[in-house]
Amino acid sequence: MIDFFNTTKEQRKTLLKADYNTRLEATKECIRQVLAKAKRPVIQFSGGADSCVLGWFIHNIDKTVPFLFNDWGLFLPRTKEFVLEYFNKYKVKYFISDSGYNYKSFMKEKGLPIFKGVRKIVTKKDYKKYNISEDCRKLKNICWKKFINEYHPDYYFIGIIADELAQRKTIFINHGFIQKKEYNTFSVKPIVLLTKKEIFSILEENKILWAKDAYEYEYKGKTVKWYDCSEKIKVRHSDLECFICPVRFTEEGWGRLGRLARKYPKIYEEVMKLGIRDSFIKIIQDYPNKSDYIKRFLKTYPITEEDKNIKIRGLF
């Protein structure tokens, strides 16, 4: 039996190459070993596919482990609704830690959440001028720190944000299942050995509650289902994540806000009134030779009549 608190890089590489059943058993054994040692464990639960599988695994081993939903305020209403539905279905003990913000209050006070491509163009001292901010990155930490101060967890189980297999492999090879973190805690990622396809299979075969429709989107005029791998399509992000994040491009050619416009038009209208598009247009006008990435992103928005009247180096 492998001691998952003390694995070597070679052991981890070997385990990555193992068959599905071996990797699945290693996942469950990791959970058992951590629970045997932990005094105040908690499951960080986002509502995504990975979280649903992880929560189900742990709940089947020890039903006393509590769940935590970090509600930093930038989710669609359906995210929290689904999280509560999952908690109630499996009758788990849970905590909700909030940041004190919702998307309206955050954008009015802090500005538009930005991404790496913008940070290379606009310096921090000019953020206020363009109504942009990096503070969204702090919201999850606000929730987590608040929870730590109240509950004092030692080990926390968490899924994998990145869906790509290569990133999962890198995480496991470099760190294993268990990694020391700040606040005297350890993060545990038991399902890092499993592929996204395997995660979906576990959900379906075991009839685990999950928001499968959140993983569907439009591509070339048709709805791509969560299980559809045709045309090399890979669904990377779901509607359960931060919906105003401009960083998410998908293979459908739409950014996350483009998806928001089609699936949740009323919320999209509210977000647009807060000035997201205006911020991007102003940056492009002030930095015409450095803004190709922003232009590419802006094209992922639904084009309006107002946009057609804007002529900035062939943007529209």
Helices and strands as residue ranges (DSSP letters): H 9-16, H 20-37, E 42-44, H 49-61, E 67-71, H 77-89, E 94-98, H 103-109, E 112-113, H 116-119, G 124-126, E 132-133, H 136-151, E 155-157, H 165-175, E 178-181, E 185-188, G 190-193, H 196-205, G 212-215, E 217-219, E 222-224, G 230-232, H 256-263, H 265-273, H 276-286, H 292-298, H 305-308
